[in-house]
């Protein structure tokens, strides 16, 4: 089974849900960028203190800092892993590829969760978050298309991309992903 994975897809496609389920069932290290940053801050590590200072100023944490955190987690882990939420653009993907090459831990599969925009909007609206309205959601989908969609071509060119239909129950989607990993 493939053990070093990356999940891609638009907001609302279910990446986090499926990544968490797969990580738990297969014993993979789940590296969610947001969770990693929060964990480093909570642990009071040097990287966490640096991230906390950046976030306190309302700025985005740099690619270099995110990569340093990813490296620290992968250095301490010999098993499989799943990246969720990083990279978000081709520049980050190139930097990640260099890091993984240094660690001899190249990505084995990129799971692209695909879902129709109308379904995405309905899913996001049904979460009931205060900041989720149709205008905000449409903007988030546009940002995804501009910044993240070029990653689809990037990983397709490297023969790593595996599209998955992200409609259906959590279990149905999970079964589709599991079939790709065999």
C-alpha positions in Angstrom: 0.0 0.0 0.0 1.1 3.5 -0.8 2.3 5.2 2.5 3.4 8.8 1.5 0.4 10.7 0.4 -0.8 14.2 -0.4 -4.4 15.3 -0.5 -5.6 18.0 -2.8 -9.0 19.4 -3.5 -11.2 22.5 -3.1 -12.6 23.7 0.2 -15.5 21.4 1.2 -14.4 18.4 -0.7 -13.8 16.4 2.5 -9.9 16.3 2.5 -9.6 16.7 6.2 -12.3 14.1 7.0 -10.8 11.5 4.7 -7.2 12.3 5.6 -8.0 11.8 9.3 -9.9 8.5 8.7 -7.2 7.1 6.5 -4.4 8.2 8.9 -6.1 6.5 11.8 -7.0 3.3 9.9 -3.5 2.9 8.3 -1.3 4.3 11.1 -0.1 7.2 9.0 1.2 10.5 10.4 -1.4 13.1 9.5 0.3 16.4 8.7 -2.3 19.1 8.4 -0.6 22.4 8.1 -3.0 24.3 10.4 -2.9 21.5 13.0 0.9 21.4 12.8 1.2 25.2 13.4 -1.2 25.0 16.4 0.7 22.0 17.9 4.1 23.8 17.6 2.7 26.9 19.2 1.1 24.8 22.0 4.4 22.9 22.6 6.3 26.2 22.9 9.0 25.0 20.5 11.3 27.5 18.9 9.5 27.0 15.6 6.2 27.4 17.4 7.3 30.7 19.0 8.3 32.0 15.6 5.0 31.0 14.1 3.0 32.5 17.0 4.8 35.8 16.6 4.0 35.9 12.9 0.3 34.9 13.4 -0.1 37.4 16.2 0.9 40.1 13.7 -1.9 38.8 11.4 0.6 37.6 8.8 0.8 34.3 7.0 3.5 31.9 8.2 6.3 31.7 5.6 6.8 28.7 3.4 10.2 28.3 4.9 8.8 28.1 8.4 6.0 25.6 7.3 8.7 23.5 5.6 10.9 23.6 8.8 7.9 22.3 10.8 7.2 19.6 8.2 10.8 18.6 8.2 10.9 18.4 12.0 7.9 16.0 12.0 9.2 13.8 9.2 12.7 13.7 10.7 11.2 12.1 13.8 9.0 9.7 11.9 10.0 6.6 10.0 6.6 5.4 8.9 4.0 6.6 6.3 2.5 10.0 6.3 -0.3 12.1 4.7 0.0 15.8 3.9 -3.2 17.8 4.0 -3.3 21.5 3.2 0.3 21.9 2.0 1.6 22.6 -0.6 -0.9 25.2 -1.8 1.0 26.4 -4.9 3.7 25.3 -7.3 6.5 27.2 -5.5 5.7 25.3 -2.2 5.4 22.0 -4.2 9.0 22.5 -5.5 10.3 23.3 -2.1 8.5 20.3 -0.6 9.9 18.1 -3.4 13.4 19.2 -2.5 12.9 18.6 1.2 11.4 15.1 0.6 14.3 14.2 -1.7 16.7 15.2 1.1 14.8 12.9 3.4 14.5 10.1 0.8 10.7 10.2 1.4 9.2 11.1 -2.0 5.4 11.4 -2.4 3.9 8.1 -3.7 0.4 9.4 -4.6 -1.5 12.7 -4.8 -5.2 12.1 -4.1 -7.3 14.8 -5.9 -10.8 15.0 -4.4 -13.1 16.3 -7.0 -16.6 17.6 -6.5 -19.1 19.8 -8.4 -19.1 23.4 -7.3 -22.9 23.4 -6.5 -22.3 20.4 -4.1 -19.2 22.2 -2.6 -21.2 25.3 -1.9 -24.1 23.3 -0.3 -21.6 21.4 1.9 -19.9 24.5 3.1 -23.2 26.3 3.8 -24.5 23.4 5.8 -21.5 23.5 8.1 -23.1 26.6 9.7 -19.9 28.6 10.2 -20.5 32.3 10.6 -18.1 33.2 7.9 -19.5 30.8 5.4 -21.9 32.5 3.0 -22.2 32.1 -0.7 -20.1 35.2 -1.5 -17.3 34.1 0.8 -17.5 30.5 -0.5 -17.4 31.6 -4.1 -14.3 33.7 -3.3 -12.6 30.8 -1.6 -13.3 28.6 -4.6 -11.8 31.2 -6.9 -8.7 31.5 -4.8 -8.4 27.8 -4.9 -8.6 27.8 -8.7 -6.0 30.5 -9.0 -3.5 29.3 -6.5 -4.0 25.6 -6.0 -5.3 24.2 -9.3 -1.9 24.6 -11.0 -0.7 21.8 -8.6 -3.0 19.4 -10.4 -1.0 19.8 -13.6 2.2 19.8 -11.6 1.5 16.4 -10.1 -0.2 15.0 -13.2 3.1 15.7 -15.1 4.9 13.7 -12.5 2.4 10.7 -12.8 1.4 11.1 -9.2 -2.2 12.4 -9.5 -5.2 10.1 -8.7 -8.6 11.8 -9.0 -11.4 10.6 -6.7 -15.1 11.5 -6.9 -15.8 13.1 -3.6 -19.6 12.8 -3.7 -21.4 10.3 -1.6 -21.1 9.1 2.0 -17.9 9.4 4.0 -17.6 5.6 3.7 -18.1 5.5 -0.1 -15.5 8.1 -0.6 -13.1 6.4 1.8 -13.6 3.1 -0.1 -12.7 4.9 -3.4 -9.5 6.3 -1.8 -8.5 2.9 -0.3 -8.8 1.3 -3.7 -6.3 3.8 -5.1 -3.8 2.9 -2.4 -3.7 -0.8 -2.9 
